[in-house]
Amino acid sequence: MASLRVQNLHLPAIGSTKSTRRRLNYCRAAINFSSNLSPKGAAAFQNLLPVIKLDELVQNQQYTVITEIAKRKPLGSPKESRLLVAKLQTIAEAVADRVEMHDIIGRQRNNWNHLFLHSINSFALSASLMTGISASLPSHLLALKLSSMLLLSAAGGMMLIVNKIQPSQLAEEQRNATRLWKQLGREIDQMLSKKSNLTKQNVNLAMDKVLALDKAYPLPLLPGMLEKFPEHVEPTCWWPKKQKKQKTTLVSQDKCEGNGWSQELEEAMTGLKNVLKMKDESYYVELSKLVLGINKGLAVSGPVIAGLAAIATGFVDVPIGGSWAPVASIVGGALVAVLNTFEHGAQLGMIFEIFRNCPGLYQKIQEEIDCNLCEPEVELRENGDIFATRVALQLGRSVSELKDFSVFASPSCKVEDMKEFASKLF
């Protein structure tokens, strides 16, 4: 009778697991086997069987099924999923269009730099040559003098415009923008390839990145152009800022183990962040300030010298001018060509933009490190191995070299203790 009651018992149909089915089959087989024995043998055999409480079996089964359901991500309706995919595809199309626009405008502004450079040099040198020839051709003195004044004035005016917009810096901005827009396009393509895992947060994040890139690298020249001679040099920011979390102190080493993370990796990332902030970032900010100061001096002195040379040309063959007027005109025109070549031929604006982008990259890496380390649950972080590999590649290092920065994890560490830079790429 006991065997019949156990066999006819039905468990709640909330799902089953392999371990539960194996236990039930084992119980049924044992009870059936015991029913074929003699009464004494059956009693002896049942004493050898493990005691299994069916209530505990049902509770274990319920716990297993509920746990599996809780681990699953809630899936939206098919209509909502299609809407998210459509929105992300719209963003992807806009990103592809931005890539093409920035690429075209970048090539156009690079051509501007070459055209203005050669034009201004041609004007200045031609004016100096005309001033020198006018001394040997008194009959054409007025025509040569006026032509020289006109060319020097035009060179000075063009230098004012070119120095204001800095075409080489504009071209570098568009090159950086093209690279970053392509990178964002690849990220969106990866999201679209995993449509089942697509969420509203993914779409919002992609939209925020688009707006941040538009703000960091604007397309219009005037108005909206970035300040070419800022009073305070700040690293470029082309990503949406994340709200900082307060770091939770880890009590034991077990809490930071898992998902590719370990205590050693956390210390390495903390030390790397300190080196990036105290050494690499500050170094490139100082270089940016130095190049900006040189560029600003050349941008002011070039048009001033061109204007003075044009004025000196007007005093050629005038009693008050004497012998100094032609000398000042000729030397001034040559000096204008030299200064213009050094400023725009060496593309100081582009160099300044490169130096300003480097600390921007380092700030981005620091924010990513903070975002991961401030998350107390390691399972909610980015995989530690993948994150370390990506950071190492961005800095031109191997993953094993990141462990050397663990010694700089202490807040009391000083810049003098850091013998080398964190980045080997720039």
SESELO-909941 format. One record per residue: residue in one letter; x, y, z of N, C-alpha, C, O in turn. Coordinates in steps of 0.02 Angstrom, whole numbers, plus 50000, padded with zeros to 5 digits. Example, Ala and Ser with C-alpha at 12.3 -4.5 7.8 and 13.67 -1.06 7.14 Angstrom:
// SESELO-909941
A506604971650390506154977550390506604983550390507124983450423S506424988850354506844994750357506455000250394506705005750402
This chain:
// SESELO-909941
M500424994050000500005000050000500435006350000500285011249967A500985005950038501435011750040501735013049973501815018849952S501905007449937502215008349870501725011249822501915015249779L501085009349827500575012049781500465019449793500385023349746R500475021549857500375028649871500945032949845500835038449820V501545030549850502125034449826502115034849750502275040149723Q501935029349716501945029349643501405033849614501495036849562N500835034349648500295038349622500335045649642499905049649623L500855047549681500915054449702501145058749644501625056949610H500825064349631501005068949576501295075249605501005078349650L501875077149579502205083349602501925089249564501645088349510P501995095249591501755101249556502105102049489502715101349485A501725103449438502005103749369502305110549356502055114249314I502845112249391503175118649380503825117649343504205122449335G503955111749319504585110349285504945104849320504755103049376S505435102149291505825096749322506545097549302506715100849254T506955094349342507675094349328507905087249321507555082549340K508505086349294508775079549284508885076049349508745070049356S509145079949399509275076649464508635074349497508615069049528T508095078349490507455076449520507175070149486506945065549520R507205069949419506955064049384507345057749402507065052349410R508015058549410508415052749430508215050149499508185044149510R508075054749546507875052649613507215049049613507125044049647L506725051649575506065048449572506105041549541505805036749566N506485040949486506565034349454506895029449501506725023549503Y507385032049539507725027649587507235025149640507245019349659C506815029649665506325027749716505835022649689505685017749722R505575023849628505085019149600505395012349588505085007149602A506005012349562506325005849550506445002049615506354996049618A506635005749666506765002449730506124999649761506124994149788I505585003549756504955001249786504674995249747504424990549778N504724995449680504484989849640504894983549654504624977949658F505554984649662505984978949677505804976049745505804969949753S505654980349793505504977849860504844974149862504734969849905S504384975749816503724972349816503774965149792503334961149806N504314963549756504404956749731504764952249781504834946249768L504974954949836505324950949886504844948149937504254949849939S505104943749976504714941150032504624946550084504984951550083P504154945850129504044951150179504654952550220504814958350233K505004947350241505614948550281506154951950239506494956550261G506234949450175506754952450131506584959550114507024963850111A505934960850102505744967750085505874972450143506094978050133A505724970150204505834974450262506584975750271506784981350287A506984970650260507704971550267507974976250214508414980350227F507704975550152507934979850097507734987150108508124991650092Q507134988250133506904995050144507304998550198507365004750198N507564994650246507994997750297508645000350268508955004850296L508864997250212509484999450180509395005550135509885008950120L508775007050114508655012650068508745019250104508575019850162P509015024350069509065031050100508375034050108507935033050067V508285037550162507635040650176507595047150137507995051650147I507115047750092507005053750051506335056650068505825053350061K506345062850091505725066250107505465069650044505805073750014L504845067950027504565070549964504445078049969504475081549918D504315080750029504205087850035504845091750018504825096949985E505425089050042506055092250027506205091749952506495096349923L506015086149921506135085149850505755090249809506015093149761V505135091449828504715096349793505005103349802505035107249755Q505215104949863505495111549876506135112749836506245118249809N506565107649831507175108249791507015109449718507335113349684Q506495105749695506305106549625506035113649612506205116749562Q505625116049658505355122849650505915128049652505905132749612Y506395127249697506945132049702507365132149639507565137549616T507495126249611507905125949550507565129349492507885133149455V506915128149483506555131149427506505138749435506595142449388I506355140949496506285148149508506955151649497506975157249470T507505148449518508165151449507508325152149433508585157249411E508165146949394508285147249322507875152749289508115156149244I507265153649311506835158949283507105165849301507085170549261A507355166549363507605173049385508225175149347508345181149337K508635170249326509245171849289509105174049218509525177349187R508535172349192508375174349124508205181749122507885184449167K508415185049068508245192049059507535192549032507345188848988P507165197249060506475198049034506485200348962506805205348946L506145196748921506125198348850505515202648836504965201248861G505615207948795505065212248776504625208848724504785203448699S504085212148709503635209548658503965210048589504415214148580P503755205948541504045206448473503975213348443504425215648408K503425216748457503325223548431503845228348459504125232448423E503965227848525504465232148556505165230548531505555235148521S505325224248520505975222348494506085225148424506615227648408R505555224648382505615227348314505705234948316506065237748274L505385238248363505455245548369506165247448389506445252248362L506465243748436507145245148458507635244048400508105247948391V507535238748363507965237348305507905242848253508415244948224A507295245148241507195250548192507535256948214507835260448173K507495258548278507825264548303508585264048296508915268848275L508845258248313509575257348308509805257548236510345260048221Q509405254848190509575255248119509565262448095509985264348053T509105266448120509085273548102509715277148126510005281148090I509935275548187510555278448214511155276148172511605280148159A511155269848152511705267248112511745270848045512295272248021E511185272248014511185275947951511455283047960511835285547919A511265286348016511515293048030512275292848042512635297448021V512505287748076513225287048088513605286148023514125289248013A513355281947979513685280947914513705287447874514195288847840D513165291347878513155297847844513665302647874513985306347837R513725302547940514225306847973514935304947952515355309347941V515065298547946515735296347925515905299347857516455301947847E515445298947810515575301447743515655309147743516095311747710M515235312547781515275319947783515935322247813516265326647786H516135319247869516765321247901517365319647857517845323347856D517335314147822517885312347778517955317447721518505319547705I517395319347691517405324247636517645331047661518075334147630I517365333247717517555339847743518285339847766518625344847759G518525334347793519225333847814519705334647756520205338247761R519545331347699519975332147640519935339247612520435341847587Q519345342147615519265349047590519685353847632520035358147604R519665353247698520035357947741520775356647739521175361247751N520975350647724521685349347714521935352747651522495355247649N521515352947599521685356547538521725364047551522155367547523W521285366547594521315373647612522005375347641522305380447623N522255371147685522895372547717523445373247665523855377847669H523465368647617523985368947565523895375047520524385378347503L523285376447500523165381947454523325388647487523665392847456F523095389747548523245396047582523985396747596524265402247591L524315391247614525025391447629525415393847569525815398547574H525305390747511525685392547451525475399447425525895403147399S524845401147432524615407747408524935413447447525185418147418I524925412947513525215418247555525965418847543526225424347539N526305413247539527025413447525527165416647457527635420547450S526765414947408526855417947341526745425447343527115429247312F526225427647378526085434847383526675438547417526905443647392A526915435947473527445439347510528095439547471528425444747468L528285433947442528915433847405528875438047341529365441247322S528305437947308528225442147248528255449547265528545453547228A527975451447321528005458447343528725460547358528935465947339S529105456247391529805457747405530195458447340530625462847334L530065454047293530415454447229530245460847191530695463947162M529625462947192529425469147157529755475247189529965479847155T529795475247255530125480747289530865481147270531125486647261G531185475547264531895475447244531985477647172532475481147156I531525475747128531585477547057531445485047047531725488147002S531015487747089530825494847080531415499447086531405504947058A531935497447122532525501747129532905502347063533215507547051S532895497147021533245497346957532815499546899533065500446844L532165500446910531695502746858531305508646883530725507946902P531615514546885531265520446910530645522246870530175525246897S530635520446806530055522146764529435518346785528875520646773H529515512446814528955508346836528905508146912528615503446940L529175513046945529205513047017528505512947048528365509047093L528065517347024527405517847053527005511347046526685509147094A527025508446987526655502246975526915496547019526535492747048L527575495947022527865490647063527735491747137527605487047174K527765497947158527655499547228526935498047249526805495147301L526465500147207525765498747222525605491347222525235488847264S525905487747174525805480447170526085477047232525775472447260S526675479447254526975476447313526555477847375526455473347416M526295483947382525865485547438525235481347438525005478947490L524945480547378524325476647372524445469347392524035466347428L524995466447368525145459447384525285458347458525055453447488L525655462947488525795462247559525165463247601525065459747651S524735467947581524105468847617523655462747610523345460547659A523635459847549523235453847540523515448047580523135444047608A524185447547582524485442147622524325442947696524175438047730G524355449147721524185450247791523455448747806523305445747858G523005450747762522295449347773522145441847770521755439347811M522455438347723522345431147719522625427547780522345422647804M523195430147805523475427047865523015427847926522965423347967L522685433547930522215434547985521655429347984521465426548035I521385428047923520845423147917521095416147930520775412247966V521655414447900521925407547906522135406147978522015400648004N522435411148010522645410048080522045409348126522085406248179K521485412348107520885411848148520565404848143520355402148193I520535402048083520195395648074520665389648080520435384148092Q521325390748070521815385248076521605379148035521375374148063P521685379347968521455373747926521775367047943521435361847939S522405366947963522725360547981522405357448042522335351348047Q522205361748089521865359148149521155356848131520925351748157L520825360448087520155358348064520195351548030519765347248042A520705350547989520775344147954520905338448003520645332947994E521305339848055521445334648105520815332948145520705327148162E520405338048159519775336648194519335332048153519035327348181Q519295333148088518865329048046519155321948038518775317148034R519815321348037520115314648034519955310748097519775304848094N520025314048155519855310648218519115308848220518925303348241A518695313548197517975312248197517805306348152517395302048170T518115305948093517975300348048518155293748080517775288848074R518725293548113518945287248146518455285348202518275279448208L518255290248243517805288748299517105287048275516775282748306W516865290248221516205288448194516215281348167515725277648175K516755279448134516805272548109516805267548167516505262248163Q517155269348221517165264948280516465264248309516265258748328L516095269748313515405269348338514965265248292514535261648315G515075265848226514695261748179514805254348189514345250348183R515435252448204515575245348217515225242948280514985237348283E515215247248332514865245348394514125244248382513825239548408I513815248648342513095247848328512965241648287512465238248297D513405240048240513335233948200513355227748245512995222948233Q513785227948295513815222248342513165221648382512935216148395M512875227348401512225227148436511685224248392511275220248414L511675226348328511165223848283511245216448268510755213048253S511855213948272511955206748260511695202448318511595196448310K511575205648376511295202048434510625205148451510555208248504K510145204348408509505207648417509135205148479508745208848509S509245198848497508885196048555509085199348620508685199648667N509705201948624509945205048685509875212648684510125216048729L509545215448633509485222648625508995225348677508445222748685T509195230848710508765234048760508705241448745509055244148702K508245244648781508155251748772508765255648794508915260948767Q509125253048843509725256348866510265256548812510635261448806N510305251148772510785251048717510645256548666511095259948643V510005257448650509815262648602509955269548630510215273848594N509795270748693509915277248724510665278748727510875284448717L511065273648742511795274648746512075276348677512505280748672A511835272948625512065274548558511875281748538512275285248507M511285283848557511075290648542511495295748580511675300948552D511665294348642512085298848682512785299448651513075304848650K513045293848625513705294048594513695298148530514175301648514V513155297848493513085301948432513095309248450513445313148418L512705311248500512675318248519513345320648548513535326348536A513685316448585514335318348613514855319448557515255324048561L514845315148506515305315948451515145322248410515605325748389D514505323648400514315329748365514565335948401514765340848370K514535335748467514755341548506515515342148506515785347648505A515865336448509516605336648512516915338648445517415342148444Y516615336548390516885337948323516325340748279516035337048239P516175347248286515625350048246515795350548172516375351448154L515285349948131515375350648059515415357848035515835359347993P514985362448059514995369248032515635372948049515945371848102L515845377448004516445381448015516285387548057516585388648110L515815391448036515585397448071514825397848067514565397548011P514465398448121514705397848191514725390448212514505386048175G514985389348269515025382548295515715379548296515815374148324M516195382948266516875380348264517185380348334517055384748375L517585375348348517925375048413518425380748419518715382948369E518525383048480518995388448493519705386048477519935381048505K520055389648433520715387548412521265390048459521815387148460F521125395248497521615397848546521275398548614521165404148637P521105392948645520745393248709521185395948765521795395048764E520875399248813521245401748870521485396148916522025396448944H521065391048923521245385248964521235379048921520725377548889V521785375448920521835369348880521525363548918521735361948973E521025360548889520685354748919520695348948869520625350048809P520765342848894520755337048848520085336548811519565338348838T520125334048751519515333148711519085327648742519345322448764C518435328748743517955323848770517455322148715517055326448695W517465316048690517025314048635516555308248656516285304848613W516465307248720516035301848744515565304648797515725309548829P514985301648805514515304048857514785302648926514995297148942K514775307848967515035307149035514575302749077513965303249072K514875298449117514495294049160514505296849231514995299849253Q513955295749265513905298049335514335293649379514265287549379K514775296849416515255293049456514895289949516514465292949548K515095283849531514835280349590515355280549645515955281149632Q515115279949705515585279549761515855272549766515485267649766K516515272249770516835265649772516685262249838516745265149891T516485256049832516355251949892516985248149910517275244749868T517205248749972517815245249994517685237849998517195235650030L518105233949967518025226749968518305223950033518875225250051V517895220250067518095217750133518575211850127519065211550162S518435207350083518845201350075519025200350002518705203149958Q519525196449992519755195149924519245191049884519225191549823D518835187049919518355182949883517845187149846517585185049794K517695193249871517185197349840517405200249774516985202149734C518055200649760518295203449697518535197849650518865199349600E518385191649665518565186149622517975184349578517405184549599G518125182549516517605180449470517535185149411517745190949415N517245182749357517135186549296517785189549269517785194949241G518335185949278518985188149253519345193149298519885195349281W519035194849355519335199749400519675196349459519475190949480S520185199649485520535197249544520815203249581520805208849556Q521045202049641521345207449681521955210349646522075216349648E522345206049615522945208349579522765212849520523095217849508L522235211049483522025215149426521745221849449521875226949416E521385221949504521125228249530521685232949550521655238949535E522195230249582522765234449601523135236949540523365242749539A523205232749489523545234849427523165240449393523465245249369M522505239849391522095245049358522105251549398522115256949369T522105251049464522145257049506522805260649495522825266749488G523355256749495524005259749482524065262749413524365268049404L523775259349363523785261849295523405268449290523625273049256K522845268849324522445275049323522845280849353522815286449328N523205279549408523605284749439524165287149394524295293149390V524485282649359525035284549314524765288549255525065293449234L524195286349228523895289949171523725297149191523835301749152K523455297949250523235304649271523815309049290523835314949270M524285306449328524815310549356525395311649308525755316649313K525505307049261526095307649218525895308749145526075313849116D525545303949115525395304449043524945310449028525095314448983E524395311049064523915316449049524225323349060524165327749018S524565324249117524855330849132525415332549082525505338349065Y525785327449059526325328649011526055331348945526315336248918Y525525328248919525255330448855524865337048861524825340748813V524595338448919524265344948929524795350448927524675355748898E525375349248958525905354248956526175355148885526315360748864L526245349748848526455350348778525945354248737526135358248695S525305353148750524785356848715524835364348729524775368348683K524965366048792525035373148809525645376148774525615381948752L526185372448770526795374948737526675376248663526835381548637V526385371348628526245372148557525735377748545525795381448497L525245378348589524745383548583525065390448590524895395048553G525535391248637525875397648645526285399548584526275405248563I526645394648556527045396048495526585397848437526715402648401N526055394048429525595395348374525255402148381525165405748331K525085404048442524775410548453525255416248437525055421248408G525885415448456526385420548441526485421448366526525427148342L526515415948329526585416348256525965419248224526005422948175A525375417448250524755419848221524685427448228524385430648185V524975430348280524935437548290525495441148251525375446248219S526105438448254526675441948224526655441948148526875446748117G526395436648117526385436248044525995442048012526295445747972P525355443048028524985448647998525285455448016525265460047975V525555456148077525855462648096526455464248053526525469848029I526885459348042527475460548000527265461847928527565466047895A526755458347903526515459647835526245466747828526365470047778G525885469147879525635476047877526195481147879526175486147843L526705479947922527265484647926527655484647860527885489947839A527735478847829528085478547765527705482347711528005485647669A527035481847711526635485547662526705493047673526745496847625I526725495347736526805502447751527505504747729527575510147701A528015500647742528695502447721528745503047646529135507147621T528375498947610528395499247537528145506047512528385508647461G527665508947547527405515547527527915521047534527845526247502F528435520147575528955525247585529555524147540530055527747546V529515519247495530075518147448530125524047400529615526347374D530735526447390530875532147345530535538547369530335542847329V530465539147435530205545147466530755547747512531085543847547P530865554447513531415556947554531405554647626531915553247656I530805554347654530765552247724530925544847733531125542647787G530845541047679530965533947683531705532247682531935527747717G532065535847641532785534647636532935527547612532595524947568S533455524647641533665517947620533335512447662533365506547643W533025514247718532745509147762532095506347735531925500647750A531715510247696531055508047673531095501947628530745497047640P531515502047575531545495947533531815489847570531595484247559V532295491147616532565485547655532025482447700531955476347704A531645486747732531105484247776530575480647736530305475547759S530415483047676529915479847635530145472947611529765468047614I530755472647588531015466247561531095461147618530875455447611V531405463247673531515458647730530845456647761530755450847781G530385461447765529725459847794529345454747753529055450147781G529355455447686529015450547644529315443547651528955438647653A529985443247654530315436747662530155433747731530055427647737L530135438047782529985435547850529275433047855529135428147891V528815436347820528115433947820528075426947792527725422647819A528435425647736528435418947706528725413747754528475408147758V529255415647790529565411047837529095409347895528995403447911L528795414447925528345413347981527725409247959527505404747995N527455410847901526875407247877527035399847863526635395447878T527625398747835527835391847822527925387947887527735382147892F528225391247936528345387847999527685386248035527625381048067E527195390848031526565389948066526115384848032525885380148063H525995385947967525515381647932525855376047893525545370847880G526485376947873526845371447842526995365947892526935359947876A527195367847953527305362948007526645360748039526645356148079Q526095364048021525425362148045525405361948121525245356848151L525565367648151525565367948224524865366948252524775364248307G524355369148215523665367948237523505360548242523175358348289M523745356748193523635349448195524005346248254523735341848287I524625348548266525015345848322524665347348388524645343048433F524395353448395524035355148456523425350648465523285348448521E523065349348411522475345048416522665337848435522315334648474I523225335448409523455328648427523635328348502523435323748537F524005333448525524195333548595523585334348641523595331848698R523055337648617522465338448658522035332148658521665330948706N522075328148605521685321948602521995316348644521635312048669C522655316448652522985311148691522735311048763522535305748787P522755316648800522475316448868521735314948869521475312348919G521375316548815520665314548812520585307048813520145304448847L521015303548774521005296248774521175293448843520865288648866Y521665296548877521855294148943521295295348994521195291249039Q520945300848988520375302049032519825296849021519505294649068K519715295048959519205290048943519375283348975518945279949003I520015281348971520225275049002520145275349077519935270549108Q520305281149107520225281849180519495281249200519335278049251E519045284149161518335283549177518095276349171517695274049212E518335272749121518145265749114518405261549173518055257149197I519015262949195519285259349253518865260849315518695256349353D518705267349326518295269149384517615265949381517355263649432C517315265749321516655262949314516635255549333516155253149362N517175251949318517205244849335517385243849409517085239649442L517865247549434518085246449503517575248849553517555246249609C517165253649535516655256149582516035251649585515595252749626E516005246649542515455241949543515645236149590516085232249574P515305235549649515495230349697515355223349673515715218649693E514855222349630514695215749605515105214349542514995217449491V515575209649547516035208349491515655205549430515885206449374E515095202349442514715199549386514395204949343514235203849285L514305210949372514015216449335514535220549299514365225049261R515175219049310515715222649275515835219649206515585214249189E516225223249166516475220249104516965214749122517325215349172N516995209549082517455203949096518165206649105518415210349063G518475204749160519135207449177519665205849126520075210249109D519675199849099520175197949050520095202048986520585204448957I519475202748963519345206548902519515213948913519815217148870F519325216648971519455223648986520205225048989520435229948961A520585220649022521305221549026521635221248957522095225048943T521395216748915521675216148847521535222448807521975224848772R520925225148813520755231148774521155237148797521405241048756V521235237948863521625243548890522355242948870522685247848852A522625236848873523325235848854523435237548781523945240548764L522975235648737523055237248667522995244848654523355247448611Q522565248248691522505255448683523145259148704523285264548679L523525256148749524135259248773524765256348741525325258448758G524685251648695525255248748661525675244248705526275243848696R525355240848751525705236448798525405229448795524875228348765S525745224748827525475218048834525105217648900525195221848944V524675212548907524275211848968524725210549029524585213049083S525255206849019525705205349075526065211549101526235211949160E526175216549058526505222649080526065226849125526325231049162L525415225949123524975229849165525085228249239524945232449283K525325222249254525435220449324525985224549356526015225149418D526425227549315526965231649343526715238149375527085241249413F526095240049360525825246249388525495245249456525235250049484S525515239249482525215237949548525555241949603525245243549653V526205243449594526575247049646526355254249651526495257549701F525985256749600525755263749601525025264349623524715269549614A524745258949651524045259049672523935263149735523365265149748S524455264449773524385268149836524245275549822524565278349777P523785278649858523655285849848524255290249865524295295849841S524715287749905525295291649925525855291549874526385294549884C525755288049818526265287449767526365294349733525885297849720K526985296149719527155302649689527375301849617527555296349594V527365307349581527565307249510528295305349503528495302149454E528705307449551529425305949547529555298449548530065296149523D529095294649577529195287349580529025283849515529215278149504M528675287349470528475284449406529015285749354529085291249329K529395280649339529975281449294529775281349221530145284149180E529215278349203529015278049133528275279649126527895279349175F528085281249064527385282949050526975276549045527235271149031A526325277349055525885271549049525785269548977525715263648962S525785274348932525665273048861526325272648823526775276848831K526375267548782526935266848736526735268348664527145268148618L526095269748654525835270648586525965277748561526125278648502F525905282648605526025289648586526635292448622526815298248613
